[in-house]
Amino acid sequence: MTMKFKIKLPLHAQTLLALLAVGFLALNASAEGAAFLYRGHLEIGGAPADGNYDMSISLCETNRGGAAVAGPVVVSAAEVKHGMFTARLDFGPGPFSGTNYWLDISARRAGETAFSATSVRSRLKPSPYAHGAPRLVTSKLPAPAAKRPAAPPQPNPSANP
């Protein structure tokens, strides 16, 4: 004989359970790291590069000068076709707090010894900031509102008197 139980939870308990579930999922997501894919364009002498290149990529707070905030991350033998490349970068979860960042990229043909700095830093677009979303979900939620009385019914002007 099997017995079935049906438990009816009050709305505030259901909301609390839902928030706990979101918090648990956010914690699991943050354990995956802060790596992201970066698509870039590399030119050598004004022409799109082709071949395998090693890259040294640092995260900076300004578009010129100043020290790196994180990195460098070294990407070995990235395939570059018609100047386009994709690199997996992981500066850790710490830097992504909403600040504007630029990538300082130096490159060399795979196997060569010296890196050459690119002429400009690349502004980092917002996608990596999604790594901060679990912190926002768990830390920025408002406290549950107190139970409010129902609003009085409003007259319906189209109803017949």
N, C-alpha and C positions, 0 to 999 in steps of 0.2 A: 504494500500500500504506500503510495507516495502522497505527500502532503504539499500543497502549494500555499505559499504565503504571499500576500500582497501588502506592501508597506507604503503607506501614504505619508510622505514627508511634507512638512509645512514649506511654503515658498522660500522663506529665508534659509532653511536647511538645504533646499535644492540649489539655491544660488551659491551657498558656501561650498557645497560639493563640486559644483561646476568650476568655481574659482580655484579650488584645490587641484582639480584635474588640469586646468590650464597651467597652474604653477608647476605641477609635476612635469608636464610636457615641455615647459620652458626650461626647466633644469636639465632635462635630458637633451634638449636641443643645444644648450650651451656647452654640454660636455663634448659635443662633436668638434669643437674648435672654431676658430675664426677665419679659416681659409676661404678664399674666394678666387674666382677666375678673372684675370685681367686681360682684355684684348687691347693690343697696342699696335702701333705702326712704327717701323724702324726704317730710316733712310740713311744711306751711306753716300756722301758726296752729292746730296740732292736727289738721288735716285732710290727707288724702293729696294731694300735689301732682299737677297735670296740666299738660302743656305741655313746652316745650323750656327746659332750664336749662343754664347754664354752671356748672362746678364746679371748685374748686381743692382738690386732695386731697394731704395730706402724710402721711408715715409717721412715727409717734411711738412712743417706748419706754414711755410711761406713758399712763394713761387720762385724766389731767388735767395741765395745765401742762407745763413742760419744752419744750425746743427740738425741732424736727423732725429726724429722722435722715436723711430723704430727701424730695425733692419741694420745692415742690409740682408735681404733674402737673395741668395744666389740661385739662379736658374741655370742649369747646365744643358747645353745642346738643344736649346729651344728651336723648333723648326719655324723658319721665317719664309713665307711665300708671298711674293709681290709686296713685300714690306709688312705684311700682317703676321702677327704672332699671338699666341695665347699662353699665359703663364699662370700657374697656381701660386698665389701669394698667401702667406700666413704671418701677420705681424702680431698675432695674439689678440685677445679680446680687449685689452686695456685701452689702446688708443682711440677706439671708435666711440666717441661720446657726443658727436654732433659738431665737432670742430672741422673747419675746412682743411683739407690735406692735399698735397701734391706728391707725385712720385718722381724721385730723382733716379734716372736710369742710366747706367753705364753698360756698354756692350763691347764684346770682342768676338771675332770669329772663333768658333769652338776649337779649343786646343792652343790658341795663342796665349801669350803671357800677360799683356797689358790691356786693361779696360780703357775705353774712350768714353768720356761723358757726352751725353746728348746735349744739344744746345739749349733746350727748354725743358722745364719740368712739366709733367702731365697732371692736370687737375683730376683728382679722384672723384668720380661720380658717386651719388648716394647709395647705390646698391649694397656696398659692404656695410653700411650703417644698419642694415637689417639684422646684423648680428647683435646689435644692441636692443632689438625689439623684446627679447625675453625679459631683460631687466626692466624695460618700460612697462610691460604687461604686469609684472609682479610688484613693482614699486610705485606706480602712478595711479593705481585704481582708487577711486573714491570710496570712502566708508559707506556701508549700506545705509540707505535712507530709512528713517523711521516710518512705520506704517502710517499712511495718510488716510484720512476719511475720504470716502468717495465723493466726487463732485456732485452737486445737486443736478437733477435732470434739467436739461435746457428745453424750452418750448420749441416745437417744430412748427415753423410758419406755414408749411404746406399742408399740415394736418387740418381736417375739418373740425370746427368748434362744436 
